[in-house]
């Protein structure tokens, strides 16, 4: 009998990587937006 690889481990890893990367991109974009808003407010005060 031949032992095959369980493909579900790779499927779960791919989903985890995809969701993790998406969440990292959302967080990075949100922080960049906050920095841009602060710069805009500082420029309006001058």
LINMOKA-V906141 format. One line per field, one symbol per residue. ss: DSSP state (H for helix, E for strand, C for the rest). phi: phi as a letter, one per 40 degrees, with the letter a starting at -180 (. if undefined). burial: b if it has 24 or more other ideal C-beta (glycine too) atoms within 12 Angstrom, else e. Layout:
BEGIN
ss = ???
phi = ???
burial = ???
END
This chain:
BEGIN
ss = CCCCCCHHHHHHHHHHHHHHHHHHHHHHHHHHHHHHHHHHHHHHHC
phi = .ccccccccccccccccccccccccccccccccccccccccccccc
burial = eeeeeeeeeeeeeeeeeeeeeeeeeeeeeeeeeeeeeeeeeeeeee
END
